[in-house]
Amino acid sequence: MKIKSSFPFTTIYSLTKEIIKGTMSLGDNMGAKDKVRKKQKIEIKITLKSIITFLAFLISLLYCVIFYNYYFGRNQVYASEALSYEVQNISISKAQKINLEEIIEQNAKEGKKEEYIVEETVLEYITKYRNNNRLPKGQMQVVQEGREGKQQITTKKTYEKDELIAEEHVSSKVTKASVNKIVEIGTANYSSNYKVKVGDKLFVTSDRLSVMVEPMEQAQKIATLTKGNELKLLSIEGSWYKISCGSTIGYVKAESTTYLDSNPEEEKSETPSQSKGQLTANLSFQMPLNKPSGLSLDQFRKIFSDDKDTNQIFKNNAEYFYYIEKQYNINGVFVAAVGIHESAWGSSKIAKDKNNLFGYGAYDANPYNGAYSFSDYSESIDLIARVFVKYYINPKGTVIYGGEKAEGTYYNGPTLSGINTRYASDKNWAKGVYNHMQYLYNKL
Protein backbone atom coordinates (compact mmCIF):
# COMPACT_ATOMS: atom_id res chain seq x y z
CA MET A 1 0.00 0.00 0.00
CA LYS A 2 1.35 3.40 -0.97
CA ILE A 3 1.44 6.09 1.68
CA LYS A 4 0.17 9.31 0.33
CA SER A 5 1.51 12.29 2.29
CA SER A 6 -0.11 15.65 2.07
CA PHE A 7 3.27 17.41 2.87
CA PRO A 8 4.59 19.18 -0.32
CA PHE A 9 8.11 17.97 -1.32
CA THR A 10 8.28 20.84 -3.85
CA THR A 11 8.44 23.16 -0.88
CA ILE A 12 11.53 21.33 0.47
CA TYR A 13 13.24 21.68 -2.89
CA SER A 14 12.47 25.40 -3.07
CA LEU A 15 13.73 26.03 0.43
CA THR A 16 16.93 24.14 -0.27
CA LYS A 17 17.53 26.13 -3.42
CA GLU A 18 16.98 29.42 -1.58
CA ILE A 19 19.38 28.47 1.23
CA ILE A 20 22.14 27.62 -1.23
CA LYS A 21 21.54 30.81 -3.11
CA GLY A 22 21.63 32.82 0.11
CA THR A 23 24.88 31.18 1.14
CA MET A 24 26.49 32.05 -2.15
CA SER A 25 25.31 35.61 -1.92
CA LEU A 26 26.70 35.92 1.56
CA GLY A 27 30.18 35.01 0.31
CA ASP A 28 29.98 37.40 -2.60
CA ASN A 29 28.97 40.32 -0.41
CA MET A 30 31.88 40.21 1.96
CA GLY A 31 33.90 43.38 2.01
CA ALA A 32 36.66 43.80 -0.54
CA LYS A 33 38.81 44.92 2.30
CA ASP A 34 39.14 41.29 3.57
CA LYS A 35 42.43 39.70 2.95
CA VAL A 36 42.61 37.80 -0.28
CA ARG A 37 44.53 34.94 1.24
CA LYS A 38 41.74 34.23 3.73
CA LYS A 39 38.90 34.60 1.25
CA GLN A 40 38.75 31.02 0.08
CA LYS A 41 39.13 29.66 3.61
CA ILE A 42 36.36 31.87 4.93
CA GLU A 43 34.17 30.92 2.04
CA ILE A 44 34.85 27.25 2.70
CA LYS A 45 34.04 27.66 6.41
CA ILE A 46 30.92 29.55 5.63
CA THR A 47 29.93 27.00 3.05
CA LEU A 48 30.46 23.99 5.39
CA LYS A 49 28.61 25.67 8.17
CA SER A 50 25.77 26.47 5.84
CA ILE A 51 25.72 22.93 4.56
CA ILE A 52 25.74 21.53 8.07
CA THR A 53 22.96 23.88 8.99
CA PHE A 54 21.08 22.94 5.89
CA LEU A 55 21.52 19.22 6.52
CA ALA A 56 20.36 19.62 10.10
CA PHE A 57 17.40 21.53 8.85
CA LEU A 58 16.73 18.94 6.17
CA ILE A 59 16.98 16.06 8.63
CA SER A 60 14.61 17.83 10.97
CA LEU A 61 12.25 18.46 8.10
CA LEU A 62 12.37 14.87 6.96
CA TYR A 63 11.80 13.72 10.50
CA CYS A 64 8.75 15.96 10.65
CA VAL A 65 7.47 14.55 7.37
CA ILE A 66 7.98 10.97 8.53
CA PHE A 67 6.35 11.72 11.87
CA TYR A 68 3.41 13.37 10.16
CA ASN A 69 2.81 10.50 7.77
CA TYR A 70 3.35 7.85 10.39
CA TYR A 71 0.84 9.19 12.85
CA PHE A 72 -1.63 11.27 10.89
CA GLY A 73 -1.48 9.69 7.46
CA ARG A 74 -1.45 6.14 8.90
CA ASN A 75 -4.43 6.81 11.12
CA GLN A 76 -6.35 8.20 8.23
CA VAL A 77 -5.64 5.19 6.07
CA TYR A 78 -6.42 2.77 8.90
CA ALA A 79 -9.76 4.42 9.49
CA SER A 80 -10.51 4.12 5.81
CA GLU A 81 -9.55 0.46 5.81
CA ALA A 82 -11.58 -0.22 8.94
CA LEU A 83 -14.60 1.51 7.44
CA SER A 84 -14.21 -0.47 4.26
CA TYR A 85 -13.92 -3.71 6.22
CA GLU A 86 -17.02 -2.94 8.26
CA VAL A 87 -19.08 -2.04 5.21
CA GLN A 88 -18.08 -5.26 3.52
CA ASN A 89 -19.08 -7.37 6.52
CA ILE A 90 -22.29 -5.69 7.66
CA SER A 91 -25.39 -7.72 6.54
CA ILE A 92 -28.27 -5.55 5.33
CA SER A 93 -30.71 -8.29 6.45
CA LYS A 94 -30.24 -11.38 8.53
CA ALA A 95 -33.50 -12.94 7.31
CA GLN A 96 -31.67 -15.84 5.71
CA LYS A 97 -30.16 -16.68 9.09
CA ILE A 98 -33.43 -16.56 11.07
CA ASN A 99 -34.98 -19.80 12.33
CA LEU A 100 -38.69 -19.03 12.05
CA GLU A 101 -39.74 -22.01 14.13
CA GLU A 102 -37.56 -20.86 17.00
CA ILE A 103 -38.98 -17.34 16.79
CA ILE A 104 -42.57 -18.63 16.71
CA GLU A 105 -41.84 -20.86 19.66
CA GLN A 106 -40.23 -17.99 21.53
CA ASN A 107 -43.15 -15.67 20.74
CA ALA A 108 -45.54 -18.33 21.96
CA LYS A 109 -43.70 -18.48 25.26
CA GLU A 110 -43.70 -14.71 25.62
CA GLY A 111 -47.22 -13.90 24.37
CA LYS A 112 -50.04 -15.11 22.13
CA LYS A 113 -50.04 -17.66 19.37
CA GLU A 114 -52.67 -18.91 16.93
CA GLU A 115 -53.22 -22.29 15.37
CA TYR A 116 -55.71 -23.52 12.78
CA ILE A 117 -57.23 -26.97 13.12
CA VAL A 118 -59.30 -28.71 10.43
CA GLU A 119 -61.70 -31.35 11.74
CA GLU A 120 -64.40 -33.43 10.10
CA THR A 121 -67.59 -33.10 12.08
CA VAL A 122 -71.24 -34.02 11.81
CA LEU A 123 -73.41 -31.87 9.55
CA GLU A 124 -76.74 -31.80 11.31
CA TYR A 125 -79.83 -32.44 9.23
CA ILE A 126 -82.70 -29.97 8.97
CA THR A 127 -86.19 -30.83 10.29
CA LYS A 128 -89.17 -29.74 8.25
CA TYR A 129 -92.69 -29.71 9.65
CA ARG A 130 -95.91 -30.02 7.72
CA ASN A 131 -99.53 -30.30 8.74
CA ASN A 132 -101.69 -33.41 8.37
CA ASN A 133 -105.41 -32.96 9.00
CA ARG A 134 -105.91 -36.73 9.21
CA LEU A 135 -103.85 -36.99 12.39
CA PRO A 136 -105.24 -36.14 15.84
CA LYS A 137 -104.52 -32.58 16.84
CA GLY A 138 -100.94 -32.14 18.06
CA GLN A 139 -99.85 -35.68 17.28
CA MET A 140 -96.51 -35.95 15.50
CA GLN A 141 -95.15 -38.62 13.24
CA VAL A 142 -91.93 -38.83 11.24
CA VAL A 143 -92.47 -39.40 7.52
CA GLN A 144 -88.82 -39.03 6.50
CA GLU A 145 -85.86 -39.91 8.64
CA GLY A 146 -83.20 -37.25 8.99
CA ARG A 147 -79.73 -38.36 7.95
CA GLU A 148 -76.60 -36.58 9.07
CA GLY A 149 -73.91 -35.42 6.67
CA LYS A 150 -70.25 -34.56 7.12
CA GLN A 151 -68.42 -31.26 7.05
CA GLN A 152 -64.90 -29.98 7.54
CA ILE A 153 -64.66 -27.21 10.10
CA THR A 154 -61.61 -24.95 10.30
CA THR A 155 -61.15 -23.62 13.82
CA LYS A 156 -58.77 -20.89 14.92
CA LYS A 157 -57.50 -21.30 18.46
CA THR A 158 -55.69 -18.49 20.25
CA TYR A 159 -53.36 -19.21 23.14
CA GLU A 160 -51.65 -16.98 25.67
CA LYS A 161 -48.76 -18.66 27.47
CA ASP A 162 -50.12 -22.08 26.45
CA GLU A 163 -53.59 -21.30 27.81
CA LEU A 164 -56.51 -21.37 25.36
CA ILE A 165 -58.16 -17.95 25.52
CA ALA A 166 -60.30 -17.95 22.35
CA GLU A 167 -61.76 -20.44 19.89
CA GLU A 168 -63.50 -19.45 16.66
CA HIS A 169 -64.89 -21.32 13.66
CA VAL A 170 -63.58 -19.50 10.59
CA SER A 171 -64.83 -21.68 7.72
CA SER A 172 -66.71 -24.86 6.85
CA LYS A 173 -66.92 -27.19 3.86
CA VAL A 174 -69.63 -29.82 3.30
CA THR A 175 -68.15 -33.20 2.34
CA LYS A 176 -71.37 -35.22 2.59
CA ALA A 177 -74.83 -33.68 2.30
CA SER A 178 -77.39 -34.30 5.02
CA VAL A 179 -80.99 -35.42 4.42
CA ASN A 180 -83.88 -33.47 5.86
CA LYS A 181 -86.14 -34.96 8.48
CA ILE A 182 -89.84 -34.44 7.79
CA VAL A 183 -92.36 -34.44 10.61
CA GLU A 184 -96.11 -34.30 10.15
CA ILE A 185 -98.22 -32.50 12.73
CA GLY A 186 -101.83 -33.53 13.27
CA THR A 187 -104.39 -30.79 12.72
CA ALA A 188 -107.62 -32.77 13.01
CA ASN A 189 -110.44 -31.32 15.14
CA TYR A 190 -109.87 -33.91 17.85
CA SER A 191 -106.90 -34.88 19.96
CA SER A 192 -105.67 -38.19 21.28
CA ASN A 193 -103.87 -39.32 24.38
CA TYR A 194 -103.75 -42.93 23.31
CA LYS A 195 -100.66 -44.72 24.57
CA VAL A 196 -99.44 -47.65 22.57
CA LYS A 197 -99.02 -50.92 24.45
CA VAL A 198 -97.34 -54.23 23.88
CA GLY A 199 -99.22 -56.30 21.34
CA ASP A 200 -100.51 -53.28 19.35
CA LYS A 201 -100.38 -53.25 15.60
CA LEU A 202 -98.21 -50.42 14.28
CA PHE A 203 -97.35 -49.04 10.88
CA VAL A 204 -94.17 -47.47 9.54
CA THR A 205 -94.67 -43.80 8.78
CA SER A 206 -91.25 -42.79 7.42
CA ASP A 207 -89.91 -43.30 3.93
CA ARG A 208 -87.48 -45.86 5.27
CA LEU A 209 -86.89 -47.28 8.72
CA SER A 210 -83.83 -49.18 9.89
CA VAL A 211 -84.25 -52.27 12.06
CA MET A 212 -81.35 -52.57 14.52
CA VAL A 213 -79.98 -55.43 16.59
CA GLU A 214 -80.00 -53.24 19.70
CA PRO A 215 -81.97 -50.12 20.68
CA MET A 216 -79.29 -47.63 19.71
CA GLU A 217 -78.30 -45.61 16.67
CA GLN A 218 -74.82 -47.11 16.41
CA ALA A 219 -76.02 -50.74 16.53
CA GLN A 220 -75.83 -53.12 13.57
CA LYS A 221 -78.64 -52.75 11.04
CA ILE A 222 -80.39 -56.00 10.07
CA ALA A 223 -83.17 -54.75 7.77
CA THR A 224 -84.78 -51.69 6.21
CA LEU A 225 -88.55 -51.22 6.26
CA THR A 226 -90.57 -48.85 4.11
CA LYS A 227 -93.62 -46.69 4.65
CA GLY A 228 -96.78 -48.69 5.35
CA ASN A 229 -95.08 -51.89 6.57
CA GLU A 230 -97.13 -53.51 9.34
CA LEU A 231 -95.40 -54.18 12.66
CA LYS A 232 -96.21 -55.94 15.91
CA LEU A 233 -95.04 -54.25 19.09
CA LEU A 234 -93.15 -56.71 21.32
CA SER A 235 -91.74 -54.34 23.94
CA ILE A 236 -91.12 -50.66 24.66
CA GLU A 237 -87.62 -49.48 25.57
CA GLY A 238 -87.53 -45.72 25.91
CA SER A 239 -87.73 -44.14 22.48
CA TRP A 240 -87.31 -47.54 20.79
CA TYR A 241 -89.79 -50.28 20.03
CA LYS A 242 -88.90 -53.93 19.74
CA ILE A 243 -91.00 -55.19 16.84
CA SER A 244 -91.55 -58.12 14.57
CA CYS A 245 -92.22 -57.79 10.88
CA GLY A 246 -92.59 -61.16 9.17
CA SER A 247 -89.48 -63.08 10.14
CA THR A 248 -87.55 -59.93 11.14
CA ILE A 249 -87.24 -59.09 14.82
CA GLY A 250 -85.37 -56.02 16.00
CA TYR A 251 -85.58 -52.46 17.22
CA VAL A 252 -86.97 -49.38 15.46
CA LYS A 253 -87.39 -45.72 16.42
CA ALA A 254 -90.79 -45.18 17.98
CA GLU A 255 -91.20 -41.77 16.34
CA SER A 256 -91.36 -43.38 12.90
CA THR A 257 -94.38 -45.52 13.69
CA THR A 258 -98.05 -44.94 14.41
CA TYR A 259 -100.90 -46.97 15.86
CA LEU A 260 -104.08 -47.86 13.93
CA ASP A 261 -107.72 -47.97 15.00
CA SER A 262 -107.21 -46.69 18.51
CA ASN A 263 -110.23 -47.21 20.75
CA PRO A 264 -112.77 -44.32 20.57
CA GLU A 265 -112.97 -44.16 24.37
CA GLU A 266 -109.27 -43.29 24.41
CA GLU A 267 -109.92 -40.13 22.37
CA LYS A 268 -109.81 -37.24 24.80
CA SER A 269 -109.16 -33.56 24.84
CA GLU A 270 -105.69 -32.30 25.35
CA THR A 271 -104.23 -32.66 28.84
CA PRO A 272 -105.17 -29.61 30.95
CA SER A 273 -102.50 -26.94 31.12
CA GLN A 274 -100.47 -26.34 34.24
CA SER A 275 -101.00 -23.11 36.11
CA LYS A 276 -98.55 -20.22 36.11
CA GLY A 277 -97.59 -21.04 39.68
CA GLN A 278 -96.80 -24.64 38.77
CA LEU A 279 -94.77 -23.64 35.70
CA THR A 280 -92.72 -20.96 37.48
CA ALA A 281 -92.12 -22.92 40.69
CA ASN A 282 -88.72 -24.13 39.53
CA LEU A 283 -87.75 -21.02 37.57
CA SER A 284 -84.19 -20.02 38.52
CA PHE A 285 -80.85 -19.17 36.96
CA GLN A 286 -79.58 -22.68 37.79
CA MET A 287 -82.69 -24.62 36.65
CA PRO A 288 -81.95 -27.68 34.45
CA LEU A 289 -82.72 -27.03 30.81
CA ASN A 290 -82.75 -30.65 29.64
CA LYS A 291 -86.39 -30.92 30.72
CA PRO A 292 -89.50 -29.52 29.00
CA SER A 293 -91.03 -26.34 30.38
CA GLY A 294 -94.43 -28.00 30.48
CA LEU A 295 -96.21 -25.16 28.65
CA SER A 296 -99.10 -26.14 26.41
CA LEU A 297 -99.26 -25.05 22.79
CA ASP A 298 -101.76 -22.32 23.70
CA GLN A 299 -99.48 -21.08 26.48
CA PHE A 300 -96.56 -20.81 24.08
CA ARG A 301 -98.74 -18.74 21.79
CA LYS A 302 -99.75 -16.56 24.72
CA ILE A 303 -96.22 -15.66 25.87
CA PHE A 304 -95.25 -14.63 22.32
CA SER A 305 -98.13 -12.19 21.94
CA ASP A 306 -95.95 -9.19 22.56
CA ASP A 307 -95.43 -5.74 21.03
CA LYS A 308 -91.67 -6.32 21.07
CA ASP A 309 -92.19 -9.02 18.45
CA THR A 310 -92.71 -6.34 15.78
CA ASN A 311 -92.51 -8.79 12.87
CA GLN A 312 -94.54 -11.45 14.76
CA ILE A 313 -91.83 -13.99 14.05
CA PHE A 314 -92.05 -15.66 17.44
CA LYS A 315 -95.84 -15.52 17.52
CA ASN A 316 -96.11 -17.14 14.10
CA ASN A 317 -93.65 -19.89 15.04
CA ALA A 318 -94.80 -20.56 18.60
CA GLU A 319 -95.78 -24.17 17.88
CA TYR A 320 -92.20 -25.14 16.98
CA PHE A 321 -90.97 -24.28 20.46
CA TYR A 322 -93.71 -26.60 21.70
CA TYR A 323 -92.74 -29.36 19.25
CA ILE A 324 -89.05 -29.36 20.22
CA GLU A 325 -90.05 -30.00 23.82
CA LYS A 326 -92.07 -33.05 22.77
CA GLN A 327 -89.26 -34.48 20.63
CA TYR A 328 -86.01 -33.53 22.34
CA ASN A 329 -86.63 -33.02 26.08
CA ILE A 330 -85.45 -29.44 26.16
CA ASN A 331 -86.96 -26.31 27.68
CA GLY A 332 -88.64 -24.51 24.78
CA VAL A 333 -88.84 -21.22 26.70
CA PHE A 334 -85.06 -21.31 27.05
CA VAL A 335 -84.61 -21.88 23.30
CA ALA A 336 -86.99 -19.00 22.56
CA ALA A 337 -85.09 -16.74 24.98
CA VAL A 338 -81.82 -17.54 23.17
CA GLY A 339 -83.47 -16.58 19.87
CA ILE A 340 -84.77 -13.32 21.32
CA HIS A 341 -81.37 -12.49 22.80
CA GLU A 342 -79.38 -13.28 19.65
CA SER A 343 -81.74 -11.69 17.12
CA ALA A 344 -83.25 -8.83 19.18
CA TRP A 345 -86.75 -10.27 18.77
CA GLY A 346 -86.09 -11.25 15.17
CA SER A 347 -84.96 -7.81 14.03
CA SER A 348 -81.32 -8.63 13.20
CA LYS A 349 -80.18 -8.80 9.58
CA ILE A 350 -79.24 -12.48 9.91
CA ALA A 351 -82.69 -13.26 11.35
CA LYS A 352 -84.56 -11.42 8.61
CA ASP A 353 -82.39 -12.40 5.63
CA LYS A 354 -81.54 -15.97 6.59
CA ASN A 355 -84.43 -17.10 8.84
CA ASN A 356 -81.74 -17.72 11.46
CA LEU A 357 -82.86 -16.53 14.88
CA PHE A 358 -79.76 -17.76 16.67
CA GLY A 359 -76.87 -16.63 14.49
CA TYR A 360 -76.07 -20.31 14.06
CA GLY A 361 -72.84 -20.79 12.11
CA ALA A 362 -71.79 -17.15 12.48
CA TYR A 363 -68.21 -16.51 13.55
CA ASP A 364 -66.63 -13.29 14.78
CA ALA A 365 -64.44 -12.64 11.73
CA ASN A 366 -67.36 -12.65 9.27
CA PRO A 367 -70.65 -13.29 11.10
CA TYR A 368 -73.15 -12.54 8.34
CA ASN A 369 -71.54 -14.67 5.63
CA GLY A 370 -70.78 -17.48 8.07
CA ALA A 371 -74.34 -17.74 9.42
CA TYR A 372 -76.46 -20.60 8.05
CA SER A 373 -79.45 -19.86 5.84
CA PHE A 374 -82.77 -21.64 6.42
CA SER A 375 -85.87 -21.79 4.25
CA ASP A 376 -88.05 -20.96 7.25
CA TYR A 377 -87.75 -20.26 10.97
CA SER A 378 -88.92 -23.72 12.03
CA GLU A 379 -85.70 -25.22 10.62
CA SER A 380 -83.44 -22.99 12.69
CA ILE A 381 -85.54 -23.57 15.86
CA ASP A 382 -85.41 -27.34 15.45
CA LEU A 383 -81.68 -27.43 14.60
CA ILE A 384 -80.54 -25.29 17.51
CA ALA A 385 -82.62 -27.41 19.89
CA ARG A 386 -80.86 -30.58 18.70
CA VAL A 387 -77.46 -28.91 18.95
CA PHE A 388 -78.09 -27.95 22.56
CA VAL A 389 -79.40 -31.43 23.41
CA LYS A 390 -76.61 -33.29 21.67
CA TYR A 391 -73.59 -31.17 22.62
CA TYR A 392 -74.37 -28.84 25.55
CA ILE A 393 -77.03 -29.88 28.07
CA ASN A 394 -76.52 -33.65 28.34
CA PRO A 395 -73.40 -35.55 29.39
CA LYS A 396 -71.79 -37.88 26.90
CA GLY A 397 -73.65 -41.16 26.45
CA THR A 398 -77.08 -39.88 27.49
CA VAL A 399 -79.83 -41.40 25.33
CA ILE A 400 -81.50 -38.54 23.49
CA TYR A 401 -83.82 -38.08 20.49
CA GLY A 402 -84.25 -40.90 18.01
CA GLY A 403 -82.34 -43.27 20.26
CA GLU A 404 -79.11 -41.41 19.63
CA LYS A 405 -76.61 -40.70 22.38
CA ALA A 406 -75.40 -37.27 23.40
CA GLU A 407 -71.88 -36.31 22.38
CA GLY A 408 -71.52 -34.00 25.37
CA THR A 409 -68.64 -32.19 23.63
CA TYR A 410 -69.33 -28.87 25.37
CA TYR A 411 -71.16 -30.16 28.43
CA ASN A 412 -70.51 -28.20 31.62
CA GLY A 413 -73.85 -28.83 33.28
CA PRO A 414 -77.46 -28.45 32.01
CA THR A 415 -77.77 -24.87 33.25
CA LEU A 416 -77.37 -21.44 31.70
CA SER A 417 -73.98 -20.89 33.31
CA GLY A 418 -72.84 -24.33 32.12
CA ILE A 419 -73.86 -23.58 28.53
CA ASN A 420 -72.25 -20.14 28.65
CA THR A 421 -68.86 -21.73 29.34
CA ARG A 422 -68.41 -22.91 25.75
CA TYR A 423 -71.37 -21.56 23.77
CA ALA A 424 -70.73 -17.81 23.97
CA SER A 425 -67.61 -15.70 24.42
CA ASP A 426 -69.75 -13.04 26.16
CA LYS A 427 -69.54 -13.83 29.88
CA ASN A 428 -72.89 -12.07 30.42
CA TRP A 429 -74.69 -14.13 27.77
CA ALA A 430 -76.37 -16.39 30.33
CA LYS A 431 -77.70 -13.46 32.36
CA GLY A 432 -79.13 -11.86 29.23
CA VAL A 433 -80.91 -15.07 28.21
CA TYR A 434 -82.26 -15.58 31.73
CA ASN A 435 -83.75 -12.09 31.75
CA HIS A 436 -85.74 -13.01 28.62
CA MET A 437 -86.82 -16.30 30.19
CA GLN A 438 -88.16 -14.47 33.25
CA TYR A 439 -89.98 -12.03 31.00
CA LEU A 440 -91.68 -14.82 29.03
CA TYR A 441 -92.64 -16.90 32.09
CA ASN A 442 -94.19 -13.83 33.71
CA LYS A 443 -96.51 -13.42 30.72
CA LEU A 444 -98.35 -16.67 31.53
MOTATA-V669069 format. One record per run of one state. SS is the DSSP state (~ for helix, > for strand, _ for the rest). FROM is the first residue (numbers start at 1). LEN is the number of residues. Records with the same first field share a line. If there is no record, write none. Layout:
SS = FROM-LEN ; FROM-LEN
This chain:
_ = 1-8 ; 29-7 ; 90-5 ; 98-2 ; 111-1 ; 124-3 ; 133-4 ; 138-2 ; 145-2 ; 148-1 ; 161-2 ; 177-2 ; 180-1 ; 187-4 ; 192-9 ; 205-3 ; 213-8 ; 227-3 ; 238-2 ; 246-2 ; 260-4 ; 267-9 ; 281-16 ; 304-9 ; 317-1 ; 329-3 ; 344-5 ; 355-9 ; 371-6 ; 393-6 ; 400-1 ; 404-1 ; 406-10 ; 424-5 ; 442-3
~ = 9-20 ; 36-54 ; 95-3 ; 100-11 ; 254-3 ; 264-3 ; 276-5 ; 297-7 ; 313-4 ; 318-11 ; 332-12 ; 349-6 ; 364-7 ; 377-16 ; 401-3 ; 416-8 ; 429-13
> = 112-12 ; 127-6 ; 137-1 ; 140-5 ; 147-1 ; 149-12 ; 163-14 ; 179-1 ; 181-6 ; 191-1 ; 201-4 ; 208-5 ; 221-6 ; 230-8 ; 240-6 ; 248-6 ; 257-3 ; 399-1 ; 405-1
